[in-house]
Amino acid sequence: MTNMARRTHLTGLLGLASLACLPPGSRAASDAPVPPHGIGRRIRHLSYSDQGGRPDGVQVMVNRRHVYVGHMFSDGVTILDAAEPRGLRPVGFFTAGVNTRTHHLQVADDLLLLANGANIVAMQSYDNMRGYFENTLADSITDRKKFRSGLSIHDISRPTEMKEIAFLEMPGFGINRLWWPGGRYAFVSAHFVGYTDHILCIVDLQNITKPEIASRWWLPGMHRAGGETSALPKGRRVALHHMITAGDRGYAAWRDGGFTIHDISDPTKVRLLSHINWSPPFPGGTHTPLPLPGRGLAVVADEANAEKCQKGTFHTFVVDVRAPENPVPIATLPTRQTATIARWACSVRTTCTRTGRGPSAARKSFSQPTTMPGCACSISRTRSPRRRSPPG
């Protein structure tokens, strides 16, 4: 499929999903053209870029007035010149090779850390996304192709060039996400041979051209080669989506495995402080753990992964983490009854009462936005969460 065809296809999906989200009496309004600046509330649109004909953007990072966009399907990273934010210009593209997905990246100090791993969409055997969310990664890849697996490090002091200065191989299916706000250690979600799915891997960057694995941590039942077996029923996937750190604490989301808090004061010896899982009764899919250390809270988003709420409603939880050994969910964010734009392929979803799936990723930090492909936006303060009533 050509780049233009992919973009046209995604645009068509967006239109169909928009129509499905509207109540029957309102669908006539969907025929009205969308203005060039889009439709939004509390978001000021600045510009649009098709990212060099690659609309499948995932992670977006900024350095020296250039934007680096990791792609989900296009096997590479697009570089945009953002010196004039209202006129973004594609000025470069990096690829680690066909079938190597490089969708997630982190930037600090003129360095870029890049996830390398299998293009899972091209290699898995499932014909719908439920298969991806409900099976372990190790059992999902049936059409294996050649790819690169590990962490690459790039010098981006010259913004239009991604000069690779190091590569740390990680035998397995590669990296899903990474967290690196700068400093000596990077916190990586990666799959290794012998494990069922992505686990925590902490990488020591003291010698930036020779990175080393400092430690690994996983939930019980994930080390298949070590004789561990999972106690969870079929259809539930335990995998580290990613960890976000704040000081000497690490906050981790494990999909159907729940939410953990860790003492990372010694990154070579990660210590579990607590583990909580609200699934059941809620559907699971814990995706993004955003700590708010100044408030003693964490905002934890469960990723909706079933259409038309076939698994129930997926929520974004507000968790009191003042006592990290005993995290307590105290609220959920409001569930909108109107159409909202979700992350997957820019498609329009609604909440459970319509046809949608719910939340996916919380905003990870002001320097690390999760955005729609091709958009440059200014986002103002959002509403406070709604507190749940006490039980009984």
LOFIVEX-455899 format. One record per residue (C-alpha): residue number from 1; x, y, z; residue in one letter; chain. Coordinates in steps of 0.25 Angstrom, whole numbers, plus 2048, in hexadecimal, padded with zeros to 3 digits. Layout:
# LOFIVEX-455899
NUM  X  Y  Z  A  A
...
***
This chain:
# LOFIVEX-455899
1  800  800  800  M  A
2  806  80E  7FC  T  A
3  807  819  807  N  A
4  7FC  821  800  M  A
5  7F3  815  800  A  A
6  7F5  812  80F  R  A
7  7F2  821  812  R  A
8  7E5  820  809  T  A
9  7E1  813  810  H  A
10  7E3  819  81E  L  A
11  7DB  825  81A  T  A
12  7CF  81C  815  G  A
13  7D0  814  822  L  A
14  7CF  821  82A  L  A
15  7C2  825  822  G  A
16  7BC  818  824  L  A
17  7BF  818  833  A  A
18  7BA  826  835  S  A
19  7AC  822  82F  L  A
20  7AB  816  837  A  A
21  7AD  81E  844  C  A
22  7A2  828  842  L  A
23  794  825  846  P  A
24  78A  822  83A  P  A
25  784  830  83B  G  A
26  791  837  83A  S  A
27  798  830  82F  R  A
28  793  83A  824  A  A
29  79C  844  82B  A  A
30  7A8  83B  828  S  A
31  7A7  83E  819  D  A
32  7AB  84C  81C  A  A
33  7BA  84E  818  P  A
34  7C5  84F  823  V  A
35  7CB  85C  823  P  A
36  7DA  85C  81F  P  A
37  7DE  860  82D  H  A
38  7D6  854  833  G  A
39  7CC  854  83E  I  A
40  7D1  855  84D  G  A
41  7CE  85B  85A  R  A
42  7D9  861  863  R  A
43  7E3  85D  858  I  A
44  7E9  868  84F  R  A
45  7ED  862  841  H  A
46  7FA  867  83C  L  A
47  7FD  85E  82F  S  A
48  7FD  851  829  Y  A
49  807  848  822  S  A
50  805  83B  81B  D  A
51  813  837  821  Q  A
52  819  834  813  G  A
53  80D  82C  80F  G  A
54  80E  823  81B  R  A
55  801  826  824  P  A
56  804  81B  82E  D  A
57  80B  823  839  G  A
58  80C  81E  847  V  A
59  816  825  850  Q  A
60  81A  833  84E  V  A
61  826  83A  854  M  A
62  82C  848  851  V  A
63  83B  84C  851  N  A
64  842  858  84B  R  A
65  835  85D  845  R  A
66  833  850  83E  H  A
67  828  845  840  V  A
68  82C  836  840  Y  A
69  820  82D  83D  V  A
70  820  81E  83F  G  A
71  817  816  836  H  A
72  80F  80A  839  M  A
73  80F  804  82B  F  A
74  819  80B  822  S  A
75  825  805  829  D  A
76  82C  812  82C  G  A
77  82D  820  832  V  A
78  829  82D  82A  T  A
79  830  83A  82E  I  A
80  828  847  82C  L  A
81  82E  855  82C  D  A
82  826  85D  836  A  A
83  82D  86A  836  A  A
84  820  86F  831  E  A
85  815  867  838  P  A
86  80B  86C  82E  R  A
87  813  866  823  G  A
88  818  858  827  L  A
89  822  853  81C  R  A
90  827  844  81B  P  A
91  836  845  81A  V  A
92  83A  837  81D  G  A
93  836  828  81F  F  A
94  83E  81D  827  F  A
95  83B  80E  826  T  A
96  841  802  82D  A  A
97  83C  7F9  821  G  A
98  830  7F3  81C  V  A
99  827  7EC  827  N  A
100  82F  7F3  832  T  A
101  825  7FC  839  R  A
102  82B  809  83F  T  A
103  81E  80F  845  H  A
104  823  814  852  H  A
105  82E  81E  856  L  A
106  834  827  861  Q  A
107  83C  833  85F  V  A
108  846  83A  869  A  A
109  853  842  868  D  A
110  854  841  859  D  A
111  852  831  85A  L  A
112  847  829  855  L  A
113  844  81B  85A  L  A
114  83C  813  850  L  A
115  834  806  852  A  A
116  837  7FB  848  N  A
117  82E  7EF  847  G  A
118  825  7E6  83E  A  A
119  81B  7EC  836  N  A
120  810  7E4  83D  I  A
121  805  7E8  834  V  A
122  80C  7E2  829  A  A
123  810  7D5  830  M  A
124  804  7D1  839  Q  A
125  7FA  7C7  835  S  A
126  7ED  7CE  83A  Y  A
127  7E3  7D5  831  D  A
128  7DE  7DF  83B  N  A
129  7E4  7E7  847  M  A
130  7DD  7DE  851  R  A
131  7E7  7D3  84E  G  A
132  7F3  7DD  851  Y  A
133  7ED  7E1  85E  F  A
134  7E9  7D3  863  E  A
135  7F5  7CB  860  N  A
136  804  7CB  865  T  A
137  80E  7D1  85B  L  A
138  816  7C4  85B  A  A
139  80A  7BD  855  D  A
140  806  7C7  84C  S  A
141  811  7C8  841  I  A
142  80E  7BD  837  T  A
143  813  7C4  82A  D  A
144  821  7C7  82F  R  A
145  82A  7D0  826  K  A
146  838  7D6  828  K  A
147  838  7E2  831  F  A
148  841  7E9  83B  R  A
149  83F  7E8  84A  S  A
150  844  7F1  854  G  A
151  848  800  858  L  A
152  84E  809  84F  S  A
153  855  816  853  I  A
154  856  822  849  H  A
155  85E  82F  84A  D  A
156  854  83A  845  I  A
157  85C  846  847  S  A
158  85B  848  838  R  A
159  84B  848  838  P  A
160  849  843  82A  T  A
161  853  837  82D  E  A
162  850  82B  836  M  A
163  85F  826  838  K  A
164  85E  819  83E  E  A
165  869  818  849  I  A
166  866  80B  850  A  A
167  85C  7FF  850  F  A
168  859  7F6  85B  L  A
169  853  7E9  856  E  A
170  848  7E2  85D  M  A
171  845  7D4  858  P  A
172  836  7D3  857  G  A
173  82B  7DB  850  F  A
174  831  7E8  855  G  A
175  82C  7F5  85C  I  A
176  81E  7F9  85E  N  A
177  820  807  865  R  A
178  82B  80E  86C  L  A
179  82D  819  877  W  A
180  839  822  877  W  A
181  838  830  87C  P  A
182  847  831  87C  G  A
183  852  82C  885  G  A
184  859  81F  887  R  A
185  84D  815  886  Y  A
186  843  812  87C  A  A
187  836  80A  880  F  A
188  832  800  875  V  A
189  827  7F7  872  S  A
190  82D  7EC  86A  A  A
191  82A  7DD  866  H  A
192  836  7D3  868  F  A
193  837  7C5  863  V  A
194  831  7BC  86E  G  A
195  827  7C6  873  Y  A
196  818  7C6  86F  T  A
197  817  7D5  86D  D  A
198  81E  7E2  86F  H  A
199  825  7E4  87D  I  A
200  82C  7EF  884  L  A
201  83A  7F1  87F  C  A
202  843  7FD  885  I  A
203  84E  801  87C  V  A
204  85B  808  882  D  A
205  860  813  879  L  A
206  86C  817  880  Q  A
207  874  814  874  N  A
208  86B  819  869  I  A
209  872  812  85E  T  A
210  872  804  866  K  A
211  864  803  86D  P  A
212  862  7F7  876  E  A
213  856  7F1  87D  I  A
214  856  7F4  88C  A  A
215  84A  7EC  890  S  A
216  83D  7E5  88C  R  A
217  830  7E3  893  W  A
218  823  7DC  890  W  A
219  817  7D7  896  L  A
220  816  7C8  89B  P  A
221  812  7BF  88F  G  A
222  819  7C6  884  M  A
223  827  7BF  884  H  A
224  822  7B3  87C  R  A
225  830  7AE  87A  A  A
226  833  7AE  889  G  A
227  827  7A5  88B  G  A
228  81D  7AF  88F  E  A
229  80E  7AE  88B  T  A
230  803  7B8  88B  S  A
231  7F7  7B6  894  A  A
232  7EE  7C0  88C  L  A
233  7E4  7BA  883  P  A
234  7E5  7BA  874  K  A
235  7E1  7C7  86D  G  A
236  7E9  7D0  877  R  A
237  7F6  7D5  874  R  A
238  801  7D9  87E  V  A
239  80C  7E2  878  A  A
240  813  7EF  87C  L  A
241  80D  7FA  874  H  A
242  817  804  87A  H  A
243  81D  80A  886  M  A
244  81D  819  88A  I  A
245  826  81E  895  T  A
246  826  829  89F  A  A
247  832  82A  8A8  G  A
248  835  81D  8AE  D  A
249  827  817  8AB  R  A
250  823  80F  89E  G  A
251  815  80E  89A  Y  A
252  812  802  890  A  A
253  805  7FE  888  A  A
254  804  7EF  885  W  A
255  7F8  7EE  87C  R  A
256  7EF  7E3  883  D  A
257  7F9  7E2  88D  G  A
258  7F6  7EF  894  G  A
259  7FE  7FA  89A  F  A
260  80B  7FA  8A2  T  A
261  814  803  8AA  I  A
262  823  801  8AC  H  A
263  82F  806  8B4  D  A
264  839  809  8A9  I  A
265  843  810  8B2  S  A
266  84D  805  8AE  D  A
267  84A  803  89F  P  A
268  852  7F6  8A0  T  A
269  848  7F0  8AA  K  A
270  83A  7F4  8A8  V  A
271  831  7F2  8B4  R  A
272  822  7F0  8B3  L  A
273  81A  7F9  8BC  L  A
274  80C  7F6  8B8  S  A
275  803  7EF  8AE  H  A
276  7F5  7F2  8AB  I  A
277  7EB  7ED  8A1  N  A
278  7DD  7F1  89F  W  A
279  7DA  7E7  895  S  A
280  7D1  7E0  898  P  A
281  7C7  7E7  899  P  A
282  7CC  7F1  88F  F  A
283  7D1  7EC  881  P  A
284  7E0  7EE  883  G  A
285  7E9  7F3  878  G  A
286  7F1  7FC  882  T  A
287  7F9  805  878  H  A
288  7FF  812  87D  T  A
289  803  815  88C  P  A
290  805  824  88D  L  A
291  80A  828  89B  P  A
292  807  836  8A0  L  A
293  812  836  8AB  P  A
294  80F  844  8B0  G  A
295  800  840  8B3  R  A
296  803  831  8B8  G  A
297  7FA  82C  8AD  L  A
298  7FC  823  8A0  A  A
299  7F2  824  894  V  A
300  7F1  816  88F  V  A
301  7EB  814  881  A  A
302  7E5  806  87D  D  A
303  7E6  804  86E  E  A
304  7D8  801  868  A  A
305  7DA  7F5  85F  N  A
306  7CD  7EF  85B  A  A
307  7C2  7F6  852  E  A
308  7B4  7FA  857  K  A
309  7B8  7F7  866  C  A
310  7B8  7E8  864  Q  A
311  7C1  7E7  870  K  A
312  7BA  7F3  878  G  A
313  7BF  801  87A  T  A
314  7CE  804  87B  F  A
315  7D1  80F  884  H  A
316  7DC  819  888  T  A
317  7DF  818  897  F  A
318  7E4  822  8A0  V  A
319  7EC  81B  8AB  V  A
320  7F1  820  8B8  D  A
321  800  81C  8B9  V  A
322  804  824  8C5  R  A
323  807  817  8CC  A  A
324  80D  80F  8C0  P  A
325  80C  802  8C8  E  A
326  7FD  804  8C8  N  A
327  7F8  80B  8BB  P  A
328  7E9  80E  8BC  V  A
329  7E0  811  8B0  P  A
330  7D8  81E  8B4  I  A
331  7D1  822  8A7  A  A
332  7CF  820  898  T  A
333  7CF  82A  88D  L  A
334  7C2  82E  887  P  A
335  7BD  825  87C  T  A
336  7B8  82D  871  R  A
337  7AB  82B  86A  Q  A
338  7AF  832  85D  T  A
339  7B9  82E  852  A  A
340  7C8  82F  856  T  A
341  7D4  82D  84E  I  A
342  7DC  821  852  A  A
343  7EB  81D  84F  R  A
344  7E9  811  846  W  A
345  7EA  815  837  A  A
346  7E4  823  83A  C  A
347  7D6  81C  83B  S  A
348  7CA  822  842  V  A
349  7C5  81A  84E  R  A
350  7BB  81D  858  T  A
351  7B8  818  866  T  A
352  7B1  80B  86A  C  A
353  7A3  810  867  T  A
354  7A6  812  858  R  A
355  7B0  809  850  T  A
356  7BE  80C  856  G  A
357  7C9  807  85F  R  A
358  7CD  812  869  G  A
359  7DB  817  86D  P  A
360  7E8  813  869  S  A
361  7F4  81C  86D  A  A
362  7F5  827  877  A  A
363  7FE  833  873  R  A
364  80C  82E  878  K  A
365  812  83B  87B  S  A
366  812  849  875  F  A
367  81F  846  86D  S  A
368  819  839  868  Q  A
369  80C  83B  862  P  A
370  803  830  85D  T  A
371  7FD  836  850  T  A
372  7F5  833  844  M  A
373  7FD  830  837  P  A
374  801  83D  830  G  A
375  7FC  847  83A  C  A
376  802  852  841  A  A
377  7F9  858  84C  C  A
378  7F9  860  859  S  A
379  7F1  85A  864  I  A
380  7EC  861  870  S  A
381  7E9  85D  87E  R  A
382  7DE  851  87F  T  A
383  7D3  84F  889  R  A
384  7D6  849  896  S  A
385  7D2  83A  898  P  A
386  7C4  836  89D  R  A
387  7C5  82F  8AB  R  A
388  7BE  822  8AD  R  A
389  7B4  820  8B8  S  A
390  7B8  818  8C3  P  A
391  7B4  809  8C3  P  A
392  7A6  806  8C9  G  A
***
